[in-house]
Amino acid sequence: MNTDKIFAESIANEYALKDTSKVVALKKLDKKAKSKANIFGYIFGIVMTLVLGVGMCLAMRVIGDGSPVSVAAGIITGIGGIVGIGINYPVYKKMLESGKRKYAFEIMQLAKEISEADE
């Protein structure tokens, strides 16, 4: 087996121009189907992590006046952050599934056209 030839072909494929706009359209549709779920997942995850951090800081008396009310508010806030982090992935999966379902027909049609054109 000539590994140099295989390596050269793989490098050449990276630089080969994609002359079909259907491949580009397919990539855009795939990105569009997944983008809402990805944006939600990242933003909601970051916000809930920050909520958990604020709750921990309040509960451990790093911020706030250190009163029992502040500690209790920190515990409640921290629990809210934990719940938010816990539901982030299931909500993300549902949103991703919904986005894929929304664009499934168009993506399958375009993929079929591309694969038939190669034959």
C-alpha positions as MATLAB code, in Angstrom:
seq = 'MNTDKIFAESIANEYALKDTSKVVALKKLDKKAKSKANIFGYIFGIVMTLVLGVGMCLAMRVIGDGSPVSVAAGIITGIGGIVGIGINYPVYKKMLESGKRKYAFEIMQLAKEISEADE';
ca = [
       0.000    0.000    0.000;
       1.370    3.376   -1.005;
       0.698    5.617    1.977;
       2.262    8.633    0.288;
      -0.307    8.425   -2.496;
      -3.194    8.167   -0.015;
      -1.822   11.099    1.979;
      -1.397   13.196   -1.169;
      -4.973   12.455   -2.263;
      -6.387   13.411    1.133;
      -4.494   16.716    1.051;
      -5.654   17.357   -2.509;
      -9.270   16.704   -1.510;
      -9.028   19.390    1.147;
      -7.987   21.965   -1.420;
     -10.257   20.837   -4.238;
     -12.942   23.343   -5.070;
     -16.434   22.267   -4.226;
     -18.074   23.172   -7.510;
     -21.543   22.091   -6.476;
     -23.588   24.606   -4.594;
     -25.784   21.771   -3.368;
     -23.115   20.666   -0.900;
     -22.876   24.207    0.443;
     -26.676   24.422    0.662;
     -26.754   21.087    2.515;
     -24.192   22.315    5.041;
     -26.173   25.527    5.561;
     -29.407   23.601    6.123;
     -27.680   21.302    8.605;
     -26.261   24.284   10.477;
     -29.658   26.004   10.427;
     -31.351   22.906   11.849;
     -28.908   22.734   14.757;
     -28.189   26.411   15.466;
     -31.174   27.283   17.685;
     -30.559   24.317   19.958;
     -26.830   25.057   20.185;
     -27.346   28.731   20.970;
     -29.950   27.939   23.605;
     -27.830   25.199   25.171;
     -24.756   27.381   25.527;
     -26.521   30.514   26.756;
     -28.854   28.730   29.176;
     -26.009   26.564   30.486;
     -23.778   29.579   31.110;
     -26.549   31.538   32.815;
     -27.538   28.636   35.068;
     -23.896   28.012   35.971;
     -23.579   31.647   36.991;
     -26.802   31.385   39.024;
     -25.381   28.342   40.800;
     -22.131   30.227   41.468;
     -23.957   33.222   42.942;
     -26.000   30.893   45.118;
     -22.850   29.178   46.370;
     -21.201   32.516   47.103;
     -24.239   33.669   49.070;
     -24.502   30.389   50.975;
     -20.803   30.402   51.905;
     -20.955   34.089   52.919;
     -18.461   35.217   50.281;
     -20.901   37.868   49.108;
     -23.827   39.319   51.009;
     -24.035   40.286   54.660;
     -23.718   36.742   55.997;
     -27.114   36.760   57.672;
     -29.231   33.606   57.823;
     -31.607   35.150   55.277;
     -28.697   35.671   52.855;
     -27.511   32.083   53.363;
     -31.024   30.738   52.798;
     -31.383   32.864   49.669;
     -28.044   31.469   48.486;
     -29.160   27.891   49.034;
     -32.405   28.489   47.149;
     -30.564   30.265   44.330;
     -28.013   27.450   44.142;
     -30.738   24.821   43.959;
     -32.373   26.815   41.158;
     -29.054   26.835   39.302;
     -28.631   23.083   39.778;
     -32.150   22.453   38.462;
     -31.463   24.708   35.469;
     -28.219   22.905   34.685;
     -29.992   19.572   35.069;
     -32.739   20.396   32.584;
     -30.428   22.068   30.067;
     -29.450   18.888   28.210;
     -32.951   17.388   27.906;
     -34.296   20.719   26.633;
     -31.369   20.955   24.200;
     -32.089   17.456   22.888;
     -35.785   18.303   22.376;
     -34.913   21.515   20.541;
     -32.346   19.704   18.383;
     -34.864   16.996   17.524;
     -37.438   19.640   16.638;
     -34.983   21.476   14.397;
     -33.949   18.279   12.659;
     -37.585   17.311   12.145;
     -38.328   20.754   10.695;
     -35.605   20.540    8.030;
     -35.487   16.750    7.547;
     -37.369   16.668    4.245;
     -35.256   19.391    2.620;
     -32.000   17.874    3.859;
     -32.941   14.373    2.708;
     -33.983   15.640   -0.738;
     -30.758   17.573   -1.191;
     -28.625   14.692    0.068;
     -30.393   12.325   -2.320;
     -29.773   14.697   -5.239;
     -26.087   14.979   -4.345;
     -25.597   11.236   -3.971;
     -27.413   10.525   -7.253;
     -25.272   13.086   -9.060;
     -22.090   11.267   -7.952;
     -23.177    8.021   -9.559;
];
